[in-house]
Amino acid sequence: MTVVRYLCLAVPLALTLVAAKVERERTARAAALLAFIAAAVGLAALQEFARLAKWWTFTPVEGAFRGMPVDLWIGWAALWGPVPVLLRRFLPLPMVMGLLLWLDAATMPALEPLVHLGPHWLLGEAVGLLTVGLLAQLLGRWSADRRHLGARVLLQMTVFAVMTLWLVPTAAFELGDGSWTRLTRLSGQWLFAIAQLGLLLAVPALSAVREFAVRGGGTPYPWDPPRQMVTTGPYAYVANPMQISAVTLLLLTAAVTRSTSLATAALTAAAFSAGVASRHEHEDLSSRFGQNWHEYRHKVRAWWPRWTPYLPEAPATLWLDDDCGPCAATTGFLQRRRPAELTLAPAREHEQPLWRAQYAGGDGHSERGVAAVARGLEHVNLAWAYLGWLLRLPGIGWLAQVVTDAMIAPPHLAGSPATRTRGEGCPTQSNDCSTGHSPPSESTASQASPPVPSPPPLA
């Protein structure tokens, strides 16, 4: 079995090195590394399901993680992740999936007695390829070719969320103290409360990831970064919102599971980020953004947030319909708090018809409805900005908009008299009227604000 384990590690790593010689582009190699991380995280989770479903098990050996030999884990992740990504110019995705299925179907039975296959192991193989192999390939290929920004951001968030919230704690429990059973034995009320607290801790990171995509045109992955410098959203208050959320979530998990090993890992990660990774980040961002980056870091700390925002961009504008009672109240609320770099204007002064509220950032980014008001809150202070980040989260933002449309103020056309006539008679139950805003679209700092479309004519 020792020779088999060596071959299962050496052959995939050798193929990875050969493929890296073929693909010399730095972006593609970084994408291959991301695909490896995605495959490794996914295979670790797949092993948990395989053990419960009795698809396959491994003979107990030294150097195993949760029952899976680490060398097989690494080799398997290399075959499902970086090798096909680096050879994507020669291997189309359907061919890759077919080859991986054939390879596993041929080699898994040959690994006896290291691997013990259950009667439905081919079902587990198909599930693994679709949920792990395919997603790792899509993430790697889209990242290498800089395609489908929204989809690859979502896949990255999924991978790193599973790694932070499950894989890292599980590894800490395996190597040190603590256990998931201390969490699973809690009552439903406690679990619900912990989940809510976890969501609140995750808000800065989730908002920061979205900011990277819509304002910077990039992702959190260091080798797939935003193309524009991002100083809005959480970054107007603190330079490391994602790291802060990750560390606090790990510390929360450590407290609930009573794991000093996980708490140590969280603090070690924070120390590494502050002492080692920050130097590389500073050099990279300094070379890309120059004086703008230096001015930003002089005003915004890495781990301790400001109370008021740092907004070096041109002032933003928030148009609100002063004929709408709640909108007028919102205008007064914001005026009393003197938001930084934000101009409040009546919607009737806008050159095109608006549906109740619209925000236009100095970089051209635009939001409507509740999301527009949430953007305006980011100009006040940290507490109100946090509420704004929460309101713009997917799902929460949609629900807030539905409640606003249904219970607070029915949407209606606002704008100059000339523009209002274009939308007269718009039925309250039509899609454009009832939502109060159009679906958000990805935009970057380099894009101009898209024109607000006029409401459709009556059918």
N, C-alpha and C positions, 0 to 999 in steps of 0.2 A: 504493500500500500504506500510505502514511502516513495518509491519510484513513481507511482501513479500521481501522487500529490505534487511531486516536483514537476512532472510533465504538465499537469493541469495549470501550474503557475508559469512555467518557463515558456511554453509554446505561445499562449496568448500575449505575454509580454514581448516575446520576440516578434510576433506579428505586429504589435503596436509600434515597435521601433522601426520595422520595415515600412509600415504605413506612414509614419512620421517623416521618413526619408522621402517618400513620394510626395507628400503634402508638406511644403515648406512654409506656407503662409502662416504667420503668427496668429492671426484671428482664428483660422481653422484649428490650429493646435490647441488654442485656449478653449474653443468650443468642444473639442474632443475630450479635454479634461472635465468640462462641465458634464458631458455625456457619461463619463466614467463615474462621476459623483452621483448622478441621477440613477444610473444602473446599480451602483453599490447600495445606495439607500433603498431602492426598490427591491432588490434581491433580498436584503435583510428582512424587509417587511413580508415579502413573498414566502420566505422560509417559515415565518410564524404561521401563516395560513396553511402552508403545506403540512406542517406538523399537526395542526388541528384537523385538517381534512384527510390526513394519512395518505397524501399523495406520494411523499418520499421521506425518508429519514436517513441520517448519516451514522455510521459506526462511531461510537465515542472514541475520540482521539485527542491527543494534546494539540494545543494551538487551535481551538475551536471557539466560535462565538455563537452562543445560543444554539449549540448543536451542529453548526455548520463549520467545517474546516476553513480557516481564514485563507489558505492558499487557493482553495477552490473558489471561494467567494471573490477574491481579487481577479483570478483568471476568468471566471464567468462574467464579471462586470466589464473586463477589458474586451471580451468578445461581443458583448451586447451593447457596449458603449463606444469607445474611441476608435476601434479598428474600422467598423463600417463608416463612421463619420469621416475619418481621414481618407477613405477610399470612395467617398460618395460620388466622385466624378466618373467612376468606373462601375459602381454598383448602385443601381436605382433601388429605392426603398422597397418595392415589392420583391425584388430579387434577394435583397438582404434578409427580409423576413422569412422567405422560403429557405434560404441557406441556413439561417439560424435554427429553424424548425428541424430541418434535415440533420444538422450537426448534433443537436441535442438528442434527437430521437435515436441517432446511431451511437452516440457515446455514453448516454446515461445508463443503458443496460450493461455496457462494457465496463462500467466502473464498479460492478459488484466485486468484492463484498463491501467496498467503501460506502456505496449508496444502496439503499434498500428501497426498491420501487413498490408502491402500492398498486392496486388494481386499476385505479383511475389516474395514474401519473401523467398520461398524455393530456388529460383535461387540465391538470395543473400546469403542464408545459404551455398549453395554448393560452390559459389565463395569464401566465407570466409573460409570455411574449407580447400579448396585447396591452397589458397594464404596465409593464416595466420596459421591455425591449423596444416596443413601438414608441412610447413616450420619450425614452432616452434618445432614440434616433431623431425624432421630430425636434426635440430641444437642441440637440447637437447640430443638426443640419440647418435649422432656422437661425441659430446663433452664428454659425460659420458664414452663412450667406446674408446675414442681417435682414431677414425676412420675418413678417408676421410679428411685429413688436408686441402687440397686446397678448398674443398667445404665448410667446416665449417668456414674457414677464409672468404670466399666470403659472406656467410650468415651473419656472424658477422658484416662485413663491411656494408652490406645493412641495418641491424637493427640499428646500431649506427649512420649511415649517416642519416637515416630518423629521428631518435630521435634528432640528433644535428641540422639538417637543417630545420626540420619542427615541430616536437612535442615540443621541448623546446621553440622556438620562439612563437609558437601558445599559449602555456601556459603563457608565459610572456605577450602576448597581452591580453589574457583573464583576467589576474589578475592585469595588469597595463596599460601601454599605448602602442601605436604603432598599426599597422595594416598591413596586407598583401596587402591591396588595394593600399597603397603607392608604393609598388613594382610593382604590376600588371598594374598600370596606366602608367608606364614608356613606352617610345617608344621602338621599337624592337632593335634599335641600342644601347640604354642604357642597355637593358636587356642582350644583347650579350656581351657588355663590362663587365658588372658585373659578368656574368657567367665565362668569361675568367679570371677575377681577382680571382674569387672564386676557379677556378681550380688551379691557380698558388699558392694560399694559401694552398690548399689541397695537393700539391705535396709532401712535407716532410712527411705527415701522410701516404699517399698512399705508398710511397717508404718504410717507416718504417714498415708498415704492411707486405709488401712483404718480407722485410728483416727478420722479425720474422719467417716467414714461411720457406723460402728457406735456410737461414743461421742458424736459431735457432731451427727449427722444432716445432714451437708453434704458438700461436695466441696472439692478444692484450688483450684478456680476462684475468684478473688477476689470475683466478683459472685454466687457461689453458695456462700457459706461455711457452716461449721457453725453451727447455731442455739444450740448449747451450747458453752461454753468448754472446750477440750480440753487437759487437763494430764496425760494418761495416755500409756502407750506411750512412744515416743521423746520426746514432749513433756515427760515428767517429767525428762528429762536435758538437752535442748537445744531452743531455740525455733525453729530453722530446719532441721529434718532433711531436708526435700525439697530446699532450696537446696544444702545440703552435698552430698547425693548427686549432684545434677545437675552441680555444679561439679567434683567429683572424677571423675565419669564422663567429662566433657569433657576434663579434664586427662589421664586415662588414654588416651583416644583420641588426644589430641595427642601424647603420648609415643610411642605405638605407630606413629602415622603421621608422626612427626617434623615436626609442623606448629606453627611458632611463631605463625602467625595464629590457629589454634584455641586455643592456650594463652592468647594475648592476649584472645581473645573470652571465654574462661572467666573469666579474672581481671577483665575489665571487667564481666561480668555480676555477679560477686561484689561488686565495688565499687559497682555501681549498686544492688544489693539492700541493701547495708549503708548506703549514704549517701543514697539517694533513696527507694526503695520502702519502706524501714523506717519512714520518717516517716509516710507515708500509712497503713501498716499499724498503727502505734502509735496514730494518731488514731482510726482506725476501731475497733480493738479496745478502746481506752480508752472510747470513747463507748458501746460495746455492753456491756462487762463491768465498767467502772468500777474500783473498788478491787481487785477480784479480779485483774484484769489487771496492775495496777501491782505488786501483791505478787508475782505470778508472775514478771514481768520483772525484779524486784529479786533474785529467787533463781535464775533460770534465764537463762543467757547465750544470745545469738543464734547464735554460731558456735563456741563452745568448750564442750563438754558437761561436765556435772557427773559426779562419780564415783558418788555416791549419789542416789537419786531425790528429787525434790520432789513430795510427794503431799499437797495441801491437802484432798482429799476425805476423807470418813469412811473409817475403816479397812476394808479388804477382808477376806474370809474364804476360806480354802482348806480344803475338807473332803477328807480322804484316808482311804481304807479301811485301818485298822491291822491287818486280818486278811490283807492282801495284802503279801507280803514286799517287793517293789519299792516299793510305796506307803509302807510303814513306813520304808524306807531313805530315800525322798525326804523324808519328814517330818523325820527326823533330820538330813539334809543341810541342809534349810532352817533348822531350829532353830539349828544351829551357826553359821549365817551371819547370824542375827538380822535377818530382813527387816524393812524399814520399813513401818509401817502395814499389817501383814498378820497376821491371827490364823489359826493352824493348829488345826484341830479334827478329831476323829475322825468319819468318815462316819456312824457309828452314832448320833451325836447329832443328825443332821439330822432335821427333822420329816417328811421324805419320803424314799422309797428313792432311793439314788444308785447309779450305775454307776461305782464305783471312785473318781472324783475330780470335784469341782465347785468352781468359783471364783465368788464373788459380790463384785463391786466395790461400793464405797460409793455409787456412783451408780445401782446397780441392774443393771449389766451382768453377764451370766453367761456362763461358758464351762465346757466339760466335757472329760473325758479328758485327752489330752496338751496340748490348748490351755489347760486349767485350770492344769496344772503350769507351762506356759510363762508364763502370766500371773503366777504366783507368783515366777518368776525375775526378773520386772521390778521386784520389790520389794527385790532384793538389792543389786546394783551394776551399773555400765555393762556390764561384760564378760558377766555372766550374763543381763542384760536383752537384750543383743544376740542371744544364743543363743535366748532366748524369742521375740524378733521373728522370727528365722529359722524356728523351729519352727511359727509360726502362719501362715506364708505358704501360700497355696493350693498344693496339690500336695505340698509338703514336709510340711505338717501332716497331710494325709491319709495319706501314706506312713508317717510316724512313728506314727500311730495304728494302722495295719494291722500294722506290725512289733510294736508293743506288745501288741496283742491276740493275735497269732499266736505270739510267741516269748518274751515276758517274763512276762506274767501274764494268764491267761484272765479275761475280765470276769465279775464275779459281783455279785449284789445286796448292797449294804451299807446299813445303816441300823438303826433301832431294831427290837427284836423284833417290834413290832406292824406296822411297815411291811414287814419282811422277808417276812412270811407272804403278803403280796399278790403277791410275785414268785417264791414257791417253785416249783421245777420248771421255770423258764424254760430252754428248751433252749439249749445252748451255741451251736448253729448258727443260731439265729434272728437276724434282722437287728438287733434291739435289743440282744441280748447280745453279738454278735460285734463290733459297732462300738465299744462302750464309750462312745458319746456320741451325741446326736441331732445332726442337721445344724444348723450355726450359723445363727441368724437375726439380721437387722439389729436393733439396739436403740440407743436414744439415752439420754442422761443423764436425760431427763425420764420414761423409761419404767420401770415397776417390773419387777423380775426375774420372768420367767414361771415358773409352778410347774413342777416336774419331773414329767412324766407317769409314771404307773405303767406297768410293763411289760404288754404285751397278754396276755390269757388264752391258754392253749394252744388251738390249733385242734382 
